[in-house]
Amino acid sequence: MESIILNLPSANLLHFIVIGVIVGFCGLFLDYCTFR
């Protein structure tokens, strides 16, 4: 049980990082398209 409680914050942080990376790539892609 303790390991599950400790793993939850890291999982949320991982999802936050993944979403941030995806949003960052989308932003770069849109900037590249508008620049062309």
GIBEL-V226887 format. One line per field, one symbol per residue. ss: DSSP state (@ for helix, = for strand, . for the rest). psi: psi as a letter, one per 20 degrees, with the letter a starting at -180 (. if undefined). Layout:
ss = ???
psi = ???
This chain:
ss = .@@@@@@@@@@@@@@@@@@@@@@@@@@@@@@@@@@.
psi = ghhghhhgghghgggggggggghghggggghgghh.
